[in-house]
Structure formats: structure tokens, C-alpha cells
């Protein structure tokens, strides 16, 4: 979209066929973007190339030229390694061409299917659903359910999870690394931060956000957000 000769920032998203996943599209007006850690991995078509964005443990900045088009599939936490055949921690804080993980012929076939489709987002969604090779790690899904139900992933909970699935804490940590890119404690911090920022974007005061998001107080919330993004909450929300 052009507005007065300038490309407008157009972003759209919708639920994907896979539960918990999202299909999104974006046309960039150009410039820099701050990408926050969210516990997820994305497969995206950037112009004509398929890129895998691994899980982030910190915020990072990306620069895009005006008019750059993105078609993306954001996997639910823990699902992407099943699709890609690569553990999440191998891609921590990395973005790589899909052809680095799959054969060039296989990745090119998928890219061609998406970029030549009338609706590239739908084509990507259908392709991922067709190519998903089995369910995600059930241990990782148990960890995710505990976090989503607001059970703190502290040492006691991690020990309880390990006992429930018959694993040691070290074994559980390895399973989480493969599924999410980091352990349960870090995943909890990342997901809790994103939930808190979403609440703050509705206009809720930060002190209230901290109280309903499981932080000790507003100062605790601010420290966590700055530790994960490099910026205080008020700056991010602006």
C-alpha cells in the first residue's frame, strides 16, 4: 500500500490450521523494527526466500527496505522442531534460510508453492499442516500447559514436572532446550513478559499489570522487561 508516495506499514494475522499457531503478512514501510522474544519460532517467506527465525532469548533489531513483503507462519511454542526436524536450541537467536536445514530442492519446492499461490498465507498454512511430522514433544507440552495456567516455573515446579514424567531435572531441561530453545524458567519469563505487555497495551496501569501478571511489584516487572528487551516497559509501550 502506498500513502502519499510512502509505503504504509500493513500487518495482518489470523489463526492457523495448527492449534495455537498464527499466519501473518506484512508489507514494510522501511526502517528498523524491534523484535521481542516470545517463545515462538517462525517460518517466513521474505520476498522469494524461505527463512526460519529461531527462538529469541533477547530482543534484537532488524532493518527492512521499503516494500519488503513478508508471509509468515508463527508456530506455537514447542511445535516448530517437529516440523523442521531440528532442535530449537540449534537456532537460538538465529535466522537461517530453510535450505540450510532441508535440502535445497525441498525448500525451493515449498517456496515456489507459496510465492506462486493466489493467497500465499493460506498456501503456507496448508503446507505446514500437511508436512507436520507428528505431534510436538508431550513433555514440552506439559511444561507449556503449566506455564499457561499461571503456575510459576520455579525450581519446585520444575522438580515436580520432572518427577511427573519420570525424568531428572537435567533431562527435563534438555527436553525443553530441544523444544523451546531454553529451559522452563526462561520460557516462563518470556511468556509472562509478553502477557504483561499485552495487558499494558490495553491501558492498564503498570502497577496493576504487575499484580495480575505474577510479578512482586512494578519494579520487578520493569527489571524483567529490561533484562529481556534492553528497554523499560514505558519505552516499549511508546
N, C-alpha and C positions, 0 to 999 in steps of 0.2 A: 504494500500500500504506500502511495506517495502522498504527502501532505505539504503543499507549497514547495515542491521540489525536494523534500526531505523524506526519507523512508521512515514510516511510523513503526513503533515497536508493537508488533502484533503477536500475542501469545494466546494459545487456546489449549485446553486439555479436556480429556474425558476418560471415564473408566475403561480399562482394557478388558479383553475377554478373560484373561487370567485374574483370579481374585486378588485384590489389593494392588494391582498394577495400574499404571496410567499411560495413556497415549497423549503426546503433546506435540504441538507445532509452534514454530516461532520464525518470524522474519525480523532480523536485527536492523535497527537504525544505524548501527555502527557504534564503536566505543568500547568501554570496559564494563565488565559485569563481575560482581562478587558472587561466587558460588559457595554456599554454605554446606557443611556436612549434614547429611540427612539419613544416613544408614542405608541408602539405596545405591544401586548401580543402574546405569542407563546404556541402552544401545541406541545410537542415533545416526541418522543419515545427514551429513553436513555437505550440502550441495550434492555431490555424487559419490561420496565416500562414507562407508560404514565405520563408525568409531565406537569403541567401548570405553565408557567413563567408569572407572573403578570406584570403590567406596572412599570417601574422604574422612580423614580424621581431623582436618583443619580446613579453614576457608582458603580459597585461592581466587585469583583474578584471571579472567580470560578476556582477550581482545578479539572483536569480530568486525569485519568490514561491513559497511552499509549494504543491505540487501542480502546478507548471508541467510540462507534458509536451513532450518533445522526440522527434522521429523524425528521424534524421539519416543522410545519405549522405556518407561521407568519401572523396573522390577520392584516388587515388594521386597523388603529386607530378607535376605537369605535365599531368594529364588534364582538369581542370575547365575551362580556357579553351576546349577543343574543344567541350564540352557547352554552355557558356554563350554562346560567341561573343564573349567579352570577354577582353582580355589580363589576366593575373594582376596585373601591376603597377598596373592601374587600380583594383584592390580591395585593395591592400596595407594591412594594419592597419585594414580596414574591414569592417563588416557592413551589408548593404543588403537591402531587400526585392527578391525576384526580379522584381517588377513594375517596378523601376527599370531592369532590364536587358532584359526581354522586354515584350511588350505585356501590358496588364492582363488581356485576355481569355485569352491563352495561359497566363499564370502562374496565373490563377484556375482554369482548366480542370485544370491539373496539381494544384493544391492540393485541389480538390474530389475528384479521383480518389484521392488519398492519404488524406485525412481521413475519407472515407466507406467506405473499404475495411475488410474484416474484419481484415486484417493490414496496417496502414499501412506497416510496414517493408518487407514484401515488395512492396507496391504501388509504393513509392518506388524500390526496387531494379529492378523490372521496367521502370518508366517511364524511368529513366536509361539502362538498357541499350537500350531501343527508340529513344530520342531522341538518343543519342550520334552526333554527325555526323562520322564518320570517325575515323582514328587520331590519337593525340597527335603533336606535333612530333617527328620522328625525331632531330633534333639534340639536343633536350632529353632524349630517352630515352637517347641515348648518354652524355650527361653524367651522368644518374642511374645508369646501369649502372657507370660508372667509380667513382662515389662508393660505391655499394653493394658493390663489390668491394674497398673499403678503399684505393683509390688516392687519395691526397691531392689535393684540387682546388687546389693551389697554382699559382703563375704558370706553372711549367714544364708542368704537366699541362694547364692552360687553353690555353697556346700549342699544345701537341700536339694537343688536341682541335680547335682552330680550323684547324690545318693539315690534319687528317684529313678534315674536312668542307668544306674549301675556303673557309673564312671567315676574316676578320681577327678578332683578339681583341675588337675593339669590336663587330663584327657578332654574334659568339657571345654576348657579354654582352647585347645587345639581345634575342636569341632566348631567352636564359634569363630575362630580365625578363618577357617575354610569357608564358612557360610557368610559371615558378615565383614570380614577383613580385620576385625578386632574383637576383643573379649566382651563378655556380657556387661561388665561395668561401664566400659566405654560406650557400648551401644545404648545403654540406659541413659547416659549423659547426653548423647547426641539426640535421641528421640525426645527426651524430656525437654531439651532446649528448644527444639522445633515446635513442640506443642505449646510451650510457654510463649514463643514469639508469635504464633498464630493467635493465641488469646490476646496478646498485647495489641495486635493489629486491629482487633475489634474495638479498641478504645479503652479496654480495661486498664486501670492503673497498675503500674509495675508491682506495687506492694501487694495488690490483690492477686496479680498473676503469680507472684512467688508463692503466695499462700496456697493457691489451688493447684499449683504445679509440683508441689513436693519439695520446695526449697525452704531452708530455715528462715530466710528473710530476703528482703530486696537486695541487700548487699551480696548475699550468697548467689542469687540469680545473676547479678551483674558480673561477679567473678567468674562464674561458669561460662556465661556467654562470651566474655572477653577471652577466656582461656581457649575456647573452641573456635572463635572467629577473629580474634585480634582487635575487636571493636566492642565498646559498651552497647547495651541494648538500645539506648536512646538514639545513638548514631545509626545503628542498623535500621531502626524503625523510621528514620527520616528518609 
